Each structure stands twice: as C-alpha cells, then as structure tokens.
Amino acid sequence: MVDGKEMFFPFTIHYSPSTFSRMSVDKIETDLVVLGAGPGGYAAAFRAADHGLKVMLVDTEANPGGVCLYKGCIPSKALLHAAKVVNEARHAKEFGIEFSEPKVDAAKLFSWKNEVVKKLTGGLGQLTKQRKIEFIQGQGSFLNSKTLQVAKAHGGIVEVNFKNIIIATGSRPHTLPGWPYESENILNSTGALSLGQIPPTLLVVGGGYIGLELGSVYAALGTKVTVVEALDSILAGADSDLVLPLKRKLDSEMEIILKTKVGFVKESGDGVTVSLDGAEGVKERTFHKVLVSIGRKPNSTGLGLENTQVKVSSKGFIEIKPNRETDEPGVYAIGDVAGDPMLAHKASHEGFAAVESILGEVSVFEPKAIPAVVFTDPEIAWCGLTESDAKAKGIEVEIARFPWAASGRATSLGRSDGVTKLIVDPKTELVLGMGLCGPGAGELIAEGVLAIEMGATVSDLALTIHPHPTLSETVMEASEVFFGHATHLYRPKRK
Ligand code: FAD
C-alpha cells in the first residue's frame, strides 16, 4: 500500500534474465507449494500440513491473510462494527435514551482497525510456524509445470520443485479506464479502508456489496455519501424483496442514484468533478473523495502460466475441473482466481477439495449452497436457489415469507423491517434456498446452508425447536407459513 492506493503487489521486483543468471538461486524440493496465502491458500496449506505433507506457502505479504484479512472482509467488518455502534446510539433516541452526537477520532479508529488486522494476520503466521509450513514472502511465477521461481521480498531467488501446486492468487479491484488512479482523491476499496480521515463528501461508484458496506461506514461517521449505480437496482443478483428494506433504510442515510453512469471530468482543489449521465441528462458534481467499486478481477496474469498447460478463460479466471485441478496435472487453482463467487469461505472450501484430491481421495467441489452476505444495516443474506434464479430458469418453486414485524425479538430490537423467506420445491417440500434481510442475517443464514446441504424439508425446519425469543424463530415460522399455520402470522394456505 502506498498512500492508501492498492498496488497489485506490496513490492514489485523487476529482474532481467541476466540479473537472474548472476544471482545465487536456492533450490528447494517440496510436496506442495501454495501460491497466495489468502483464505483459500492458507486454509489449503494448513489442511495439507495437518495430513503430513511437506508444504511451502508463498505470499507477497509478511504473513498469511490475503485480501480478506489485509484489505477485505476483516478491516471492512471492523469499520462496520464502529458504524453500527454509532447508528445504534443515534437510534436509542426512539426509546428514550439520548446520546450527544459522537466525536470520531479517525486516527484512533483506523489504527484500531489496523490492530485487528495485525492481530489476526500475526496469529495466522504463528499457526503457519506451528504446522512447520515453510512461509516465503515473495512473488512467485512458474518456470515450468514443476518449478516455481520466487523472488523473495528481502532479496534472493528460490526455485521450488514441487509434486503439486495450488494457485490461490486471488483478485484485485477493477478500474475505470481513463481515471487518474494516482490521485489521492480517487480510491478503490483498499484506499477507502485506510483513508485515516472522514471526508465531508464521498461518491461511491457502484452499488454492489463492497460499495454499500464502505458507503455505510462513512455515512455513519458523518460523510455525505452518494452512491451511483448504472443498473436499475443496487445489489443486482439479490432478490428484490430482500433488497427493498435495505434500500428504504439506506435512502434515509445516503443519496442513491440508479440507472446513471459516472465519467471523470477533472480534479481540482475542491476534489473530483464527475459527470453523472442518467435519466435527467448529464450533470456535473464535485466530491471530496470518489470510491470506485465496480467489481474485482482475477490475478491470473504475470504468473508465468504460459510456461504450463494451465488455461485461462476470457474473463481471466483459471479453468479448473471439479476437483480444482487445471489442465496441467498436479496444478490446482482455488478461490477468486478460479471463478465466482469471489468469497472467502468458498475459497477455503475449494482449498480443502484440492488438498483431498492431492492426497489421492476422490474429491469434487460441488456445494449445494454457498452463502452470500452483505454486511450493511440491515444485513442481507441468501443461499442456494434464489427466487429470481428460479424464475429465470423456469424452476417451479413455492415461496414462504415471514415478515419480521411478526417477530417478538425483531420488535424488541426496534427492527421489524426484516424478512425471512424460504424457496421450497412444492412437490418434494425440500428447502432449495433461503433469503434474509435484517440485523444478524449473516449469522442466521448458516441454518439455511445446513438445511440445504442436509437435504432438509420445510417440515424439518418447522419441527425443529428454535429458542425464544430469537430471530432464528423467523426461519421456523417461515416454514410454518409454507403449511399455512405460522403461530404469529395469520396466513391460511390457499386451497
Ligand atoms: P486473496 O485473499 O485475494 O489472496 C491472494 C493472495 O495471493 C494475496 O495475499 C496476494 O498478495 C497473493 N499473491 C497474488 N499473486 C501472487 C504471486 N505471484 N506471488 C505471491 N503471492 C501472490 N468475502 C467474504 O466472503 N466475506 C466478506 O465479508 C468479504 N468482504 C470483502 C470486503 C472487501 C472490501 C473486499 C475487497 C473483499 C471482500 N471479500 C469478502 C472477498 C474476499 O476478500 C475474497 O473472496 C477472498 O479474499 C479470496 O480469497 P483468495 O484466497 O482467493 O485470495
């Protein structure tokens, strides 16, 4: 990171072929190399070491963690926690407890966030040592299908001969062509996570989960946030009935402009001037900071893959088989670099599948459900089949919806704006999908994932005794809605 700007690598080493020939090169043999130590790579390395393999883990950072721990899931959730505290203090007024407006010490907040990251990545470093995994901080690229060359961060070259390798190099933010990314006012998610100040205004380009999460953080801390999305909805991909309560709440906290394209105009002392091209024509507006969060692209270039049989798709994803092996025997790929969804837990589980295959077991990565969570307030979470997917694919489903206005727990939290829904196969009554909107949705969705993975029917969920009063009861009551006998909602089944 330099001045809050993300570079592909924290350091980049340019060695010419003649420099290489003059350098002493250490040669190492190992069972397994894992290239990239994000949640895919470190989880795979740990699992392989636990099964007795000699493992080497290579990453450009000083400790394992990857994007998730250094500049993704963890720092964003630390800042979102701070935002939640601020918002809850503000809303306490509704039940008679009034606090004065919070004073935000930005330097302290960002340094607390950095401490969280340091603690967790340091912990992973310890776990790596305990497992006797050789960790090399450096940048790796393939010399051929059995040799990885690593330019070490602190000088020197290592050539590693391996029996198997797992590529887990992750992804990086997409950029808008023609924008001056060297400007300190134009940020990607990494820059927004380490800004160290609360800007008076912020434009978020892109209404996906990363933009909304980071926009929510700054809105809570006092920034006037504007989100501009080219499509006609935020969070395209999530069911619209789940997005609705979030959209309503966000509309009271920030400006959201849909069906509008953003263009760069100029930078001045006042910030960044952009053009907003939408239904009302083209307007120019100026913001102190602009966060461009328009998706991520896989890190599949610069790895020397041309020296192997590994194939890369037109979108830059490494092509893999169900066991995560590429077209090159013994070369596996997992995580963001190997395809959507780009999520940490998907990366880790792909890592386990790859290791099983390397250990000689029959292994395929075919989950029935991968949960997706948007950690805004309210949170949105879903897994398995979505209602919109079912519609698009012509799959006949029945939807059982339980509004949180009928939940005692939600009402006692002052949060009756949520919803829990089940997507059910009407013939077999199998639970095919679950969706939630409300505080804690990200925790509650795990029950849906388990139900789908275990092949649970909707009556299994209805008959499972859920603790009272909890938000988890909304899952049970949504199941009861399916049968037309939810205790706290009178909605008889249509005959
Ligand atoms: P990464 O975590 O991207 O790690 C790859 C590592 O490989 C990096 O450390 C990189 O430096 C290293 N590397 C790359 N090339 C080389 C090379 N040639 N040599 C050596 N090392 C190399 N996901 C969730 O599931 N939940 C969330 O809440 C969530 N929030 C997010 C918030 C933000 C702001 C962002 C940006 C992402 C978020 N994600 C979240 C996505 C999540 O971070 C990724 O899906 C996950 O990190 C992917 O893991 P990975 O193992 O594939 O690779």
Boltz pocket constraint, residues with backbone or C-beta under 6 A from the ligand:
constraints:
  - pocket:
      binder: B
      contacts: [[A, 8], [A, 9], [A, 35], [A, 36], [A, 37], [A, 38], [A, 39], [A, 40], [A, 41], [A, 58], [A, 59], [A, 60], [A, 61], [A, 65], [A, 66], [A, 67], [A, 68], [A, 69], [A, 71], [A, 72], [A, 73], [A, 74], [A, 76], [A, 138], [A, 139], [A, 140], [A, 141], [A, 168], [A, 169], [A, 170], [A, 171], [A, 189], [A, 210], [A, 299], [A, 302], [A, 303], [A, 334], [A, 335], [A, 336], [A, 337], [A, 341], [A, 342], [A, 343], [A, 344], [A, 345], [A, 347], [A, 373], [A, 375]]
      max_distance: 6.0
